[in-house]
Amino acid sequence: QVQLVESGGGSVQAGGSLGLSCAASGGTFSSSAMGWFRQAPGKEREFVAAINWSGGNTYYAESVKGRFTISRDNAKNTVYLQLNSLKPEDTAVYSCAAKRVPYIGGSTTTSEYAYWGQGTQVTVSS
């Protein structure tokens, strides 16, 4: 069973930056594509970014492209999400997720991911 634990959330003013981490254990991290999703109050969970097993292929939601960066360190079993130029509409609980396969594929729907972390809160004030 794969366990995912996020960290790094917090409160920041608009225009600021945060770095999120997701530590994986209990599985073969280097064989899994990873993703980040977020859920704002009263809204459905939405896709943010995905990365393939090697880190050589990434994909972003249009709303975060150019502002957020996903990366991974397979030696540390950790995936990261760097959030820059934050906006109040980025406020949400951010969760990482793991696929059972190495490749991104579609990777924008929650059903494609087998394992989920509990999430970390990001709050952006104007």
C-alpha positions as CSV (number, residue, x, y, z in Angstrom):
1,Q,0.0,0.0,0.0
2,V,1.3,3.4,-1.0
3,Q,1.2,6.2,1.5
4,L,1.4,9.9,0.5
5,V,2.0,12.7,2.9
6,E,1.9,16.3,1.7
7,S,3.6,19.3,3.4
8,G,4.4,22.9,2.8
9,G,1.0,24.5,2.6
10,G,0.3,27.8,4.3
11,S,-1.0,31.3,3.9
12,V,0.5,33.9,1.6
13,Q,-0.4,37.2,0.0
14,A,-1.3,37.4,-3.7
15,G,1.8,37.4,-5.8
16,G,3.7,35.3,-3.3
17,S,5.1,31.8,-3.6
18,L,4.9,28.4,-1.8
19,G,6.6,25.1,-2.2
20,L,4.7,21.9,-1.6
21,S,6.2,18.4,-1.1
22,C,4.7,15.0,-1.2
23,A,6.6,12.1,0.3
24,A,5.8,8.6,-0.8
25,S,6.3,5.3,1.0
26,G,5.2,1.7,0.7
27,G,5.5,1.3,-3.0
28,T,7.7,1.7,-6.1
29,F,7.7,5.5,-6.4
30,S,10.0,5.5,-9.4
31,S,7.5,3.4,-11.4
32,S,4.6,5.8,-10.8
33,A,3.4,8.9,-12.6
34,M,2.4,11.5,-10.0
35,G,-0.2,14.3,-10.0
36,W,-1.3,17.2,-8.0
37,F,-5.0,18.1,-7.6
38,R,-6.8,20.8,-5.6
39,Q,-10.2,21.4,-4.1
40,A,-11.6,24.7,-3.1
41,P,-14.6,25.0,-0.7
42,G,-17.8,24.1,-2.5
43,K,-16.1,23.0,-5.7
44,E,-15.1,19.7,-7.2
45,R,-11.5,18.5,-7.0
46,E,-9.6,19.7,-10.1
47,F,-6.4,18.7,-11.8
48,V,-3.3,20.9,-11.4
49,A,-0.3,19.1,-12.7
50,A,1.2,15.7,-13.5
51,I,4.7,14.2,-14.1
52,N,5.8,10.9,-15.5
53,W,8.1,8.4,-13.8
54,S,11.4,10.1,-14.8
55,G,10.3,13.7,-14.6
56,G,10.9,14.1,-18.3
57,N,7.3,14.8,-19.1
58,T,5.0,17.2,-17.4
59,Y,1.5,18.5,-18.0
60,Y,-0.4,21.4,-16.4
61,A,-3.9,22.8,-16.2
62,E,-4.2,26.0,-18.2
63,S,-5.1,27.9,-15.1
64,V,-1.6,27.3,-13.6
65,K,0.6,27.0,-16.6
66,G,3.6,29.3,-16.4
67,R,3.1,29.8,-12.6
68,F,3.4,26.3,-11.1
69,T,6.1,23.8,-11.6
70,I,5.9,20.1,-10.8
71,S,9.1,18.1,-10.3
72,R,10.3,14.9,-8.6
73,D,13.3,13.3,-6.9
74,N,13.1,9.6,-7.2
75,A,16.0,9.2,-4.8
76,K,14.0,10.9,-2.1
77,N,10.6,9.4,-3.1
78,T,9.2,12.9,-3.2
79,V,7.2,15.0,-5.7
80,Y,7.1,18.7,-5.5
81,L,4.9,21.5,-6.6
82,Q,6.3,25.1,-6.7
83,L,3.6,27.7,-6.7
84,N,4.5,31.2,-7.9
85,S,2.6,34.3,-8.7
86,L,-0.2,33.0,-6.5
87,K,-3.8,34.4,-6.8
88,P,-6.7,34.3,-4.4
89,E,-8.4,31.8,-6.7
90,D,-5.6,29.4,-6.0
91,T,-6.8,28.9,-2.5
92,A,-7.6,25.3,-2.0
93,V,-6.6,22.0,-0.4
94,Y,-3.8,20.6,-2.5
95,S,-3.4,16.8,-2.7
96,C,-0.9,14.6,-4.4
97,A,-1.8,11.3,-6.1
98,A,0.0,8.4,-7.5
99,K,-0.8,6.3,-10.6
100,R,-0.1,2.6,-10.9
101,V,1.7,3.2,-14.2
102,P,4.8,5.3,-15.1
103,Y,3.2,7.4,-17.8
104,I,1.1,10.5,-17.7
105,G,-1.5,9.4,-20.3
106,G,-4.6,11.5,-19.8
107,S,-3.9,12.0,-16.1
108,T,-6.4,14.8,-15.5
109,T,-9.2,12.9,-13.9
110,T,-9.2,11.6,-10.3
111,S,-10.2,8.1,-11.5
112,E,-6.8,7.6,-13.1
113,Y,-5.0,7.8,-9.8
114,A,-4.9,4.9,-7.3
115,Y,-3.4,6.5,-4.2
116,W,-4.1,9.9,-2.5
117,G,-2.6,12.0,0.2
118,Q,-4.6,13.8,2.8
119,G,-3.9,17.2,1.4
120,T,-2.4,20.5,2.6
121,Q,-4.1,23.9,2.7
122,V,-3.0,26.8,0.6
123,T,-4.6,30.1,1.3
124,V,-3.9,33.2,-0.8
125,S,-5.1,36.6,0.4
126,S,-5.6,39.6,-1.7
